[in-house]
């Protein structure tokens, strides 16, 4: 590495968290609360990842009660006006206002003792054998480095793991294709006296005429009124009357781990937003006068690298509700929600069954790297299992487990793979009222 001899070490900490999305924020706060000195680095100028930059709304998924996910949801709710009462903890209607969330997350980190840097891209790593010695970052004055005893990869794409040389999978097992990319957006001027909302492609919601909304979408797709790979326009309520958060745009077959792929996906998806809005105005009662209020500033990437860990959460674990002795996330649940990698709609019916399952600690411990832990969608699992655990509530709980584990390991000077998981479980049980219930 040509710059390794000249890199300035910005600081040395116990735990470094790469990525300021839901998993990374929960990892950093949990590590700091466990006594570690923590720094978080975030490539964008806003904390929150898909909560904010990605406009993903509502927060989906569920885990056992009493985790940091519940704490954040209550924090978001308390920061809204007293009349905004739509947040519930049912895995379907955890609605947020991205603008409100932007103002909450910085103080949440600071009050927990976490230091963080924005506009701080992860550039490379300097390895010392099987351990990360220095994490190389970009700053306004050039490259710099941060040393940490333990690092957490919460980048979503598994970038820190990739740069460190950890093995990984990409996409579904037969052909490597990943779930498509989306740009979510919010519309205003929706007439609540007539307007429907729609959770997904299997939602049987009907229009005033009695026709199923999903069939109207499919007919518009066939007629070219919607993009060729958009067969459902999902319409989620927001905390504000007269608004909908729209999950509809879909770009297939773009390599969003490449600069060209990111550019091309962004270009395609921006053009789809106007088509989706015109479809709603023309065809759906209550949406005749809807307007684009805001849109994501970052691609909604569902799937890229999944880092190989000491255990791979498999299809059967999610389908049968597996339990593990080294559980660190309990009662994780969401649909096996595979947006079609090679076409429109779902690769499987959105009602595909999953049962509340455990995520074992081994899924957070990558192969071949000795001072690294995983949190979020880059965790070790199959393509189909990933389609369930990739959602934000589950990623938050993963972050909590990884953060506490990293703090314990850094303070005791042990490798994450050598951690006594029962000690981690004791600390998690102190946070959660239902870790093993």
C-alpha positions in Angstrom: 0.0 0.0 0.0 1.8 3.1 -1.2 0.4 5.5 1.3 0.8 3.3 4.4 4.0 5.0 5.6 2.6 8.5 5.4 -0.9 8.1 6.7 -1.7 10.4 9.6 -3.4 8.6 12.5 -6.3 10.8 13.5 -7.1 8.9 16.7 -7.0 5.5 18.4 -10.2 4.1 19.9 -11.6 0.9 21.3 -14.3 0.4 18.7 -14.7 1.8 15.2 -18.1 1.5 13.5 -18.2 1.9 9.7 -21.6 3.1 8.6 -24.1 5.5 10.2 -27.4 3.7 9.3 -29.7 2.0 11.7 -27.3 -0.9 12.4 -24.3 1.3 12.8 -25.9 3.8 15.1 -27.2 1.1 17.4 -23.8 -0.6 17.4 -22.0 2.6 18.3 -24.3 3.6 21.0 -24.4 0.1 22.5 -20.6 -0.1 22.5 -20.2 3.3 24.2 -22.8 2.4 26.8 -20.8 -0.7 27.5 -17.8 1.4 28.4 -15.8 1.6 25.1 -14.4 4.6 23.4 -16.2 4.7 20.1 -15.9 6.5 16.8 -18.4 6.1 13.9 -17.6 7.1 10.3 -20.3 7.9 7.8 -19.8 8.5 4.1 -22.8 10.8 3.7 -23.4 14.2 5.4 -26.5 12.8 7.2 -26.8 10.1 9.8 -29.5 7.5 9.4 -28.8 5.7 6.2 -32.1 4.3 4.8 -34.0 6.0 7.7 -33.1 9.4 6.3 -31.1 9.4 3.0 -33.0 6.5 1.8 -36.5 7.7 2.7 -37.5 4.2 3.7 -40.8 4.4 5.6 -42.2 2.7 7.6 -39.6 0.9 9.7 -40.2 -2.8 9.1 -39.6 -6.1 11.0 -39.8 -7.1 14.6 -37.6 -8.6 17.3 -38.0 -9.5 21.0 -39.2 -6.7 23.2 -37.0 -4.2 25.0 -34.1 -3.8 22.5 -32.6 -0.6 21.4 -35.0 -0.7 18.4 -37.9 0.0 20.8 -35.9 2.8 22.4 -35.3 4.5 19.0 -38.9 4.1 17.9 -40.1 5.8 21.1 -37.6 8.6 20.7 -38.9 9.2 17.2 -42.5 9.2 18.4 -41.8 11.5 21.3 -40.2 14.0 18.9 -43.4 14.3 16.8 -46.4 16.4 17.7 -48.9 15.0 20.1 -51.5 14.6 17.3 -49.2 12.2 15.3 -50.2 8.9 16.8 -49.7 6.4 14.0 -46.5 4.7 15.3 -47.2 1.2 16.6 -45.0 -1.8 17.2 -46.5 -4.3 14.8 -43.8 -4.4 12.2 -46.0 -2.8 9.6 -46.8 0.8 10.6 -43.7 2.2 12.4 -44.0 5.4 10.5 -41.3 8.1 10.7 -40.6 11.6 9.3 -37.1 11.5 7.8 -36.6 15.2 8.6 -37.4 14.7 12.2 -35.1 11.7 12.4 -32.2 13.7 11.0 -32.3 16.0 14.0 -32.5 13.2 16.5 -29.6 10.9 15.6 -26.6 13.2 16.2 -27.6 14.1 19.8 -28.5 10.4 20.3 -24.9 9.5 19.5 -23.3 12.4 21.3 -25.3 11.8 24.5 -24.1 8.2 24.6 -20.5 9.3 24.3 -20.0 8.4 20.6 -17.7 10.5 18.5 -18.6 10.5 14.8 -17.5 11.9 11.4 -19.7 12.8 8.5 -18.6 13.1 4.8 -16.0 10.5 5.8 -15.7 7.8 3.2 -14.0 4.5 4.0 -11.1 4.3 1.6 -9.0 1.3 2.6 -7.5 -0.7 5.4 -4.0 -1.5 6.6 -3.8 -5.0 7.8 -1.6 -6.6 10.4 -1.8 -10.2 9.7 -5.5 -11.2 10.2 -6.3 -8.0 12.0 -7.3 -4.5 10.8 -4.5 -2.2 12.0 -5.7 1.1 10.5 -8.9 2.1 8.8 -8.1 4.6 6.1 -10.6 7.4 5.6 -11.1 10.4 3.3 -11.1 13.8 4.9 -11.2 17.4 3.5 -7.4 17.6 3.9 -6.6 14.2 2.5 -6.3 10.7 3.7 -6.1 9.9 7.4 -6.3 6.8 9.5 -8.1 5.5 12.7 -6.9 2.7 14.8 -9.3 0.6 16.7 -9.0 -2.6 18.7 -12.3 -3.9 17.2 -14.1 -2.8 14.1 -17.8 -3.2 13.2 -18.9 -3.4 9.5 -22.3 -1.7 9.3 -21.8 -0.4 5.8 -24.6 -2.5 4.3 -22.4 -3.4 1.3 -19.8 -5.1 3.6 -17.2 -2.7 2.4 -15.0 -2.8 5.4 -15.0 -6.6 5.3 -14.3 -6.6 1.6 -11.3 -4.3 2.0 -10.0 -6.5 4.8 -10.1 -9.6 2.7 -13.0 -11.4 4.3 -14.8 -13.9 2.0 -18.4 -13.1 0.8 -21.3 -14.1 -1.4 -23.2 -11.8 -3.8 -26.8 -12.4 -4.9 -28.9 -15.5 -5.2 -27.2 -18.9 -5.3 -28.0 -20.0 -8.8 -26.9 -17.0 -10.8 -25.6 -14.3 -8.4 -28.4 -11.8 -9.3 -29.3 -9.4 -6.5 -32.6 -7.9 -5.5 -33.3 -4.7 -7.4 -32.5 -1.2 -6.4 -35.2 1.5 -5.5 -35.5 5.2 -4.9 -38.3 5.9 -2.5 -40.2 9.2 -2.5 -42.9 11.0 -0.7 -46.0 12.6 -2.2 -48.3 15.3 -0.7 -51.8 16.6 -1.5 -53.4 13.2 -1.1 -57.1 13.3 -0.3 -57.5 11.2 2.8 -61.3 10.9 2.3 -60.8 8.7 -0.7 -57.1 7.6 -0.9 -56.1 4.0 -0.3 -52.8 2.8 1.1 -51.1 -0.4 0.0 -48.5 -2.4 1.9 -47.3 -4.6 -1.0 -48.1 -6.7 -4.0 -50.1 -9.2 -2.0 -52.3 -6.6 -0.3 -55.9 -7.1 -1.5 -56.9 -3.5 -1.0 -59.7 -2.4 -3.4 -60.6 1.0 -5.0 -64.0 2.6 -4.6 -65.1 0.8 -7.8 -64.4 -2.6 -6.1 -61.5 -3.4 -8.4 -58.3 -4.6 -6.7 -55.6 -2.0 -6.7 -52.8 -4.5 -7.6 -54.7 -5.4 -10.8 -55.0 -1.8 -11.8 -51.2 -1.5 -11.3 -50.6 -4.7 -13.4 -52.8 -3.3 -16.2 -51.0 -0.1 -16.2 -47.7 -1.9 -16.4 -48.8 -3.9 -19.4 -50.0 -0.7 -21.1 -46.8 1.1 -20.6 -48.2 3.6 -18.1 -45.8 2.2 -15.5 -42.2 1.2 -16.0 -41.8 -2.3 -17.4 -40.5 -3.7 -14.2 -42.9 -1.9 -11.8 -46.0 -4.0 -11.2 -47.1 -2.5 -7.9 -46.9 1.0 -6.5 -46.7 0.6 -2.7 -48.4 3.4 -0.8 -47.5 3.7 2.9 -48.9 6.2 5.3 -46.5 8.8 6.9 -47.0 10.6 10.2 -48.7 13.4 8.3 -52.2 13.4 6.8 -52.3 13.9 3.0 -49.0 12.2 2.4 -47.8 8.8 1.2 -44.4 7.3 1.2 -44.1 5.5 -2.2 -42.0 2.3 -2.7 -42.4 1.6 -6.4 -39.4 2.3 -8.6 -37.2 -0.6 -9.5 -33.9 -1.0 -11.3 -32.8 -4.5 -12.2 -29.4 -5.8 -13.2 -27.2 -2.8 -12.1 -24.0 -3.5 -10.3 -24.3 -1.0 -7.6 -20.8 -1.9 -6.3 -19.5 -0.1 -9.4 -19.5 3.6 -10.1 -21.2 3.1 -13.5 -23.8 0.9 -12.0 -24.6 3.4 -9.3 -24.9 6.2 -11.9 -27.1 4.1 -14.3 -29.4 2.9 -11.5 -29.9 6.5 -10.2 -30.6 7.7 -13.8 -33.2 5.0 -14.5 -34.9 5.4 -11.1 -35.2 9.2 -11.2 -37.1 8.9 -14.5 -39.5 6.3 -13.0 -40.7 8.6 -10.3 -42.6 10.9 -12.7 -44.3 7.9 -14.4 -45.5 6.5 -11.0 -46.9 9.9 -10.0 -48.7 10.3 -13.3 -50.2 6.8 -12.9 -51.6 7.7 -9.5 -53.0 11.0 -10.7 -54.7 9.4 -13.6 -56.0 6.2 -12.2 -56.4 6.3 -8.4 -59.1 8.2 -6.5 -57.7 10.6 -3.9 -54.4 11.0 -5.8 -55.6 13.3 -8.6 -53.6 16.3 -7.3 -50.7 14.6 -5.6 -47.3 16.2 -5.8 -43.7 15.1 -5.3 -42.7 16.4 -1.9 -39.2 14.8 -1.5 -37.2 11.8 -2.7 -34.3 9.7 -1.5 -30.8 11.1 -1.8 -29.3 7.6 -1.7 -30.1 4.5 -3.7 -32.2 2.0 -1.8 -30.0 -1.0 -2.2 -31.5 -4.2 -0.9 -28.7 -6.6 -1.5 -25.0 -6.7 -2.4 -22.3 -8.6 -0.4 -23.2 -11.0 2.3 -20.1 -11.7 4.3 -19.3 -15.3 5.1 -19.4 -15.9 8.9 -18.8 -18.7 11.3 -22.5 -19.6 10.7 -24.7 -18.9 7.7 -28.3 -18.3 8.6 -30.1 -20.5 6.1 -33.5 -20.7 4.5 -34.7 -23.4 6.9 -33.8 -21.3 10.0 -36.1 -18.5 8.8 -38.9 -20.8 7.7 -38.9 -23.0 10.8 -38.0 -20.4 13.4 -34.7 -21.9 14.5 -33.3 -21.4 18.0 -29.6 -21.2 18.8 -27.6 -21.6 22.0 -25.6 -18.5 21.0 -28.6 -16.3 20.2 -28.0 -12.6 20.2 -31.2 -11.5 18.3 -34.3 -13.3 19.4 -37.7 -13.5 17.7 -36.5 -11.8 14.5 -39.3 -11.7 12.0 -40.2 -10.3 8.6 -41.5 -11.8 5.4 -39.2 -13.6 3.0 -39.4 -10.5 0.9 -37.5 -11.1 -2.3 -38.1 -8.3 -4.9 -37.6 -10.1 -8.2 -33.9 -9.9 -9.3 -34.8 -10.5 -12.9 -38.2 -8.9 -13.4 -41.1 -7.1 -11.7 -42.9 -7.9 -8.5 -41.8 -10.6 -6.1 -39.7 -13.6 -6.8 -41.8 -15.4 -4.3 -45.3 -14.4 -3.0 -44.9 -11.7 -0.4 -47.0 -13.9 2.0 -44.2 -16.5 2.0 -44.1 -17.8 5.5 -41.4 -17.1 8.0 -41.5 -17.9 11.7 -39.8 -15.8 14.4 -36.2 -17.0 14.5 -33.0 -16.4 16.3 -29.8 -14.9 14.9 -26.8 -16.5 16.5 -23.6 -14.6 17.4 -21.6 -16.7 14.9 -23.4 -14.9 12.0 -21.8 -11.7 13.1 -18.3 -13.1 13.2 -16.7 -13.1 9.7 -14.2 -15.7 8.6 -10.5 -14.9 8.3 -10.5 -11.5 10.1 -9.8 -11.5 13.8 -11.0 -8.0 15.1 -14.1 -7.5 13.0 -17.8 -7.9 13.6 -20.8 -7.6 11.3 -24.1 -5.7 11.7 -26.9 -5.2 9.3 -27.7 -6.7 5.9 -24.1 -7.7 5.2 -24.5 -10.4 8.0 -23.8 -14.0 7.1 -26.8 -15.7 5.5 -28.4 -17.1 2.4 -30.1 -15.0 -0.3 -33.5 -16.0 0.9 -32.8 -15.6 4.7 -31.3 -12.2 3.9 -34.6 -11.2 2.3 -36.1 -11.4 5.8 -33.3 -10.1 8.1 -32.3 -7.1 5.9 -35.0 -4.8 7.3 -34.3 -2.0 9.8 -35.7 -3.3 13.1 -33.7 -6.5 12.9 -30.6 -4.6 11.8 -30.9 -2.4 14.8 -30.9 -5.4 17.1 -27.9 -6.9 15.3 -26.1 -3.6 15.8 -26.8 -3.7 19.6 -25.4 -7.2 19.8 -22.3 -6.4 17.8 -21.7 -3.1 19.7 -21.8 -4.7 23.1 -19.7 -7.6 21.9 -17.1 -5.2 20.4 -16.9 -3.3 23.6 -16.4 -6.4 25.7 -13.7 -7.7 23.4 -11.8 -4.4 23.1 -11.8 -3.8 26.9 -10.8 -7.4 27.6 -8.3 -7.6 24.7 -9.8 -10.8 23.2 -10.8 -11.7 19.7 -14.5 -11.6 18.9 -14.4 -15.2 17.8 -13.1 -16.1 21.3 -15.8 -14.2 23.2 -17.8 -16.2 25.8 -21.2 -15.7 24.3 -22.9 -16.3 27.6 -21.3 -13.0 28.9 -22.7 -11.1 25.9 -26.1 -12.7 26.5 -26.1 -11.6 30.1 -25.4 -8.0 29.0 -28.1 -8.2 26.3 -30.6 -9.6 28.8 -30.0 -6.6 30.9 -31.2 -4.5 28.0 -34.0 -6.7 26.8 -37.0 -8.0 28.7 -37.5 -10.9 26.3 -34.2 -12.2 25.0 -35.0 -15.8 25.7 -38.8 -15.6 26.3 
